[in-house]
C-alpha cells in the first residue's frame, strides 16, 4: 500500500538526503518542496511573474513562502502521485499550520493525504539535531549544479562525487539566512508536530547526528519498509 511520508527536522538535519535514500530502493517519489520552489523562483520565467518575484524574495531571505501558494503546489503533487500508486516522501512539508491543516476554504495537506492515501498510511519522521549542528552543516553545504545532490560537510572537493558536476552554494546557506530559517522552523513548522500527535498520527523521533546511512537504517525500520 502506498505511503505518505513526511520527514521533519530543522535546516541541515538531513531531510532531503533521507528522502532521496528512500527513493533509491523503495517505490517512493521524493517531492522536495524547497528545491521545487527554488527552481521556480530562480527560473528565467520568474522575472515576468509578480508572484514568483515576491516568493523569490521570501525564499532568498530565508522566510517561508506564502502558505496558500505552497499548499496548492504540495497538494496537487500529492494527488498526482497517489493516483499513480506511488508512495510520496515530503522533506519538510507542510511547513506552516495553514499548509498542514488549511481553513474553512482551503483543504490542508494532511486532509488531502488522508483522503488519497488513508490516515493509517501517513507516517511522520522527526529528525532531531542541535541548532549548532544545523549551522555547521548548512554553512559547509554545496549542491551539484547538474544533479542537485549535496556534498556532505565531511567530504572535500569542488565537484560532485556522482556526476562530477560543479558545486554551488545556495542563497539559503548563508549563515545569517540560516539563523532566520531556524527561527522560522521553531516558530512556524515545529508546532505542527504537536497538532499531528493530537490527531492520532504517529510521530517517530530519529537522532540525526549519526552518519546518513545509519539514520536511514532507523527510518526504514520505523517505516517497516523491509
RAHULIN-V747764 format. One line per field, one symbol per residue. phi: phi as a letter, one per 40 degrees, with the letter a starting at -180 (. if undefined). psi: psi as a letter, one per 30 degrees, with the letter a starting at -180 (. if undefined). A space follows every 50 residues. Layout:
phi=???
psi=???
This chain:
phi=.dbbbbbbicdgcgdcdcccccccbbcbbcbcdccccdcccbccccccbc cccccccddccgcccddcccdcccccccccccccgbcbbcbhccbbdcdc bgacbbccccccccccbgdcbcbbbbcbaccccdcccccbcbbccccgcc ccdcbbhbbcccbgcccbbcccccdccccccccccccbbddccccccccg ccbbcbccccddcccddccdcccfcc
psi=kkljkkjlllkgfgeeeeeeeeffflikkjjjeeeeeeeefglffeffke eeeeeeeeeffgkkljeeeeeeeeeeeeeeeeffhllkjkifkkfleeee faaffkkleeeeeeeffkefgkkkkjkkkleeeeeeeefgkkkkfdffkl kkffkllglkfefglkllklffgkeeeeeeeeeeeeffeefeeeeeefgg kkkkkkjgflleeeeeeeeeeefhf.
